[in-house]
Amino acid sequence: MDKLIRIDNLYKSFYDGDTELQILKGVNLNVHKSEMLAIMGASGVGKSTLLHIIGTLDRPTGGNIFYEDEDITVFSERELTQFRNDAIGFVFQFHQLLPEFTALENVAMSRLIRNKKNAADKDGNRYSSDAYENAEILLENVGLSERLEHFPSQLSGGERQRVAIARALINQPKVVLADEPTGNIDDKTSEAVLDVLQDINERLNQTFIIVTHDSRLSKRANRTVHLVDGKIAD
């Protein structure tokens, strides 16, 4: 399999006054294209911290992250923002949908914003043409073709999470990062969300990195690694 991400000797520390708290202590990890990778570990071990650094939401204290041999740790904040918008999709435990917008609008939003920035004309007539079309296709892919015009408050927890998955895919990212995507929903609903993640991975060859406590999810992943004491366990 082709390598998508290479993480070399990654460190992350936080400070409480003068006290250094070491969270990541030399993480080394490769992620391959089209892979569904699960990261497991005890609470507080640094799984979400690692995911945030991979997703360029935070910077490491030391070490490097390469996307297809390009070292993103040397990027400026502006370059990181552009890279994040173009290359990375996010799914969080709490879906973080915008309550005043429909499912279709929530999914289309980031595509509209990206296309507007790239638009050649000022009146914006061209940039919206594909955003809603792609959003509708993605919502159909996650089984929500009958929920396009529903607001988040009108959707179940599992449906909201599926909208979040569709939203993460709208810009055709290199990788989707998911932080406990089944952590806030019941077992039956979790299974439906897992079905969607596995289907998207297998049918669209979408790369996923998923932080989870859910052993059912790890069993569906292509590979599971464990974060122990700030490192990937051998």
N, C-alpha and C positions, 0 to 999 in steps of 0.2 A: 504493500500500500504506500502511496505517496505521502510524505510527511508534510503536514500543514503548519504545525506549531512546534517549536523547540524551546523548552524552558531550561536555562543553564544556571545552576547554582544560585537560585533566587532566595533573597533574604528580605524580611520585612520586620522592622521594629517600630514600636510606639513608645512614647515617653510619658511617664506619670511623674511630673516634676523632674527631678534629676535621675529618676529610676528608669532604666531602659527595659522594656518588655519585648523580648524576642518572640515573634509569632511564627515566622517562617525562617528555617535555619538551613538553607541550602537545598531547595527543591529542584530536582531534575526530572523532567517529564517530556515525552514526545507524544504528540497527538496527530493521528493520520487523517487524511481526507476521507470523508464519508463514514467516519467512525462515530459510534455513540459510546462515549466514555463516561463512566460514573466515578465520582470521587466521594469516598466515604471516610468517616472518622468521628471521633467523639465530639460532643459539643464543646466549642471554644478552642478547638485545635487549630483553627485558621483556614477552614475550607472556603468560607465566604470571602475572606481576605485574599486568598489565592485567586478565586474566581474574579474578584474585582480588579486585581492587577492584570490578569490575562485579558480582561475586557477594557483595559486602559482607563478605568474609573479611578484608579489609584496607581501610584508609582512605587516600585520596589526600593528598598534601602540599598540593595546590591543585587548583582546578577543581570541577566539579559533574557529577553523574550524575542524570538524570531518568528515572524509569519512568512512562510515560504522564503526563508533565508534573509528577510529584511528585519533588521534590529529596530523594533519600535521603541525601545527604551531610550533611544537618542532623539526621538521626535520632540519637536516643540509642542506646546499645549494646543496651538492651532492645528498642527499636523495630526496630533492625536485625536482631536475632535472630528476632523474630516475622516480619518481612518476608521474611527469608531462608528460613525454614521454610515459609512459605505460597507464595512466589512464585518460588523458584529451585530447580532440580534440578542436581545435579553428577554428572559422570562423569569419573573420573580415569584416568591411564595405568595405575596399579596399582589394581585394582577396589575394594580396601578392603572386601571383604565380611567379615562376622563369621563366623569358621570354625566356631563351635559351633552355628550356626543353619542351617536348610535354605534353599534358594533362596526358597521361599515366605515363610518367616519373615523373611529379609533384606529382601525387597521390602516386606512389610507393616509392618515395624518403625516407620518414621517416621510412617506413617498412624496406627498404634496410639497412638504417643506424642502426636501432635497431637490425635487424637480424645479421648484421655484428659484432656488439658488443657482441652478444650472440653466435657467431659461434664457433664450436669446432675446426675447421681446419683453417689454415692460408691462404690457397689459395682462399677461398671465394666461392668455387663452390657450396656449399650447401645452403648458406644463401639467394641467390637471387631467388630460385625456386618458392616460393609462393608469392613474393611481386608483380610481374606483373600480376599474375593470379588473386589475390585479387583486385588489382587496376582496372583491366578490369571489373570484376564483379560489383564493386562499381560504375564505370562510366556507366555501363549498367543500374544500379539501378536508377541513376539520369538522365537517358534518353540521354546519350552521347555516345552510342555505335558506332556511325558513326564519332566521333570526337577524337578518341584515339590518332591519330598521328598529330593532329593539335597543333600548338603553341598558347600561349595566345593571341598573336596579330591577330590570325586568328579566334578568338572566339568572340562572342558577350558578352556584360556585364553580361547577365544572365547566359550564358554558362560558363563564367569564375567563376562566383559565385557557380555554381553547381559543377565545378571541385574542388573548395575550400571545399565544403561540403563533397565530396567524399574523399578528402585528410584528412579531420578531422576524418573520420571514419576508416581509413586504419588500425590503431592499435587496433581496437575494444575497444574504450575507455569507461570508466564508464559513462562519461558525455561529451557532446559537449557544449562548451560555444560560443555563437554567439553575436557579438557586432554590432548592426545595420545592419544585413545581407541584408536588402532591402533598405538601406539608400542611395545607390549610383546608383540605376537603376530605370527605368521608371515604371509606374504603371502596365502595361501589363506584363513586365518582372518580376516584383515583385510577381505577382500572380503565375507565373510558379515556382519561387523559393519557395514560400510559400507552393505550392502543394508538392514539393519535401521534404521539412522539415516535413510536416504533414505525408506524406507517410512513410518516414523513421521512424518517431516516432511511428506510429501505426503498421507498418508491422514488424519492427525489434525491437520494444520496446526500442528504443534508448532514453535515457534521454537527454533533452535539457534545458539549461538556456539561455534565449535570452533577451538581452537589446534592447529595441526598442522604437521608437516614433510612429510606424505604428499600428494604431488601428485595421487594418485588421489582422495583425499577432496576436495581443492580443486576438482577437475573436476566433482564431483557437487554441490558447493555452488551455491546461487543466485548467490553473490557472494564474491569473495576480495579481502581487503585485505592490504597488506604493512606491517609495522611496521619502520621503518628509522630508526636513530639517535633512538629515543624518540618518533617521530611516525608517523602514518599517511602513507605515501607518496602523493603526488598521482598 
